[in-house]
Amino acid sequence: MLISGLIGVKEIVMADRAGFCFGVKRAVDAIVNTLESSAEGAEIWSIGMPIHNPQEVARLRAMGLQVAEDESAIPEGATVLIRAHGEPRAVMEKLRSKGGAIVDMTCPHVRRAQERAGALSSQGYDVVLLGDALHPEIRSIMGYVDGPVDVVADAAEAGNLPKRSRVALISQTTQQEELLADIAFVLVPKTGELCVCNTICKATVERQEAVRRLAGRVDGVVLVGGKESANTAKLRDIARANGMDVLWIESADGMDGGWLEGKTKIGIAAGASTPQWLITDVCNKIARM
Ligand code: SF4
């Protein structure tokens, strides 16, 4: 998308894939529908932030959503929404025992990673997960593995793993395919049988490719997304690796006039957890500047 006629900045070029992915949109729509259709005073909870975007979470909270630190804080009989990252099997069992409705919005791509990890573990594979050990999606996938499981963030960590006879390598959905391939390359010589599951979701890859396509076309990229969002952090890394100057902001309030100085063509990219209204706000703010 080209917007011309702005002062200083002459053009804004939107990344051709930006903002809410299928899984996040599905989860947010379900939260809004549940909040709007529930009786007044009904308790509607999520475990942890339903998406990695503080502004969108504030909007949902204002509509009545309550956010618990963990499953122990969910009251008996309350409705609980499971976010796109999913929850470990044990947490789901505890929630069922509380007797409330469960609206399970685990993204189908995450569900597939949970099921592959669980099935391959029960077939005798040691599971290696590529991802961030502290990320809720990795914790939810680990919660479906009964046998040995390791989490690695890069090829160096994979290199520290012991030799094994059977390994299943599975990825957090937001990782980069090149990194998954690098780790498979490291594991091949130290594994008798290696099963690689590409569980990286297309939405992530599409947003990454859209950022790469901005390289050479713009003087800088404004990246809109929550600072806790792993997939937005990946977009920043990709933009920088492709030589682009990046301004990562959560909302239009973070827009920095100084950063725009000397730039005539600005790219706009956004993580998969960024709602359209925040992207529009940022475009409008640049236009006003
Ligand atoms: S990024 Fe992919 S896996 Fe994650 S919620 Fe979106 S569609 Fe699902």
Residues whose N, C-alpha, C, O or C-beta is under 5 A from the ligand:
A	BS01	SF4	C21 F22 G23 V24 A84 C107 H109 V110 T173 C201 A203 T204 A272
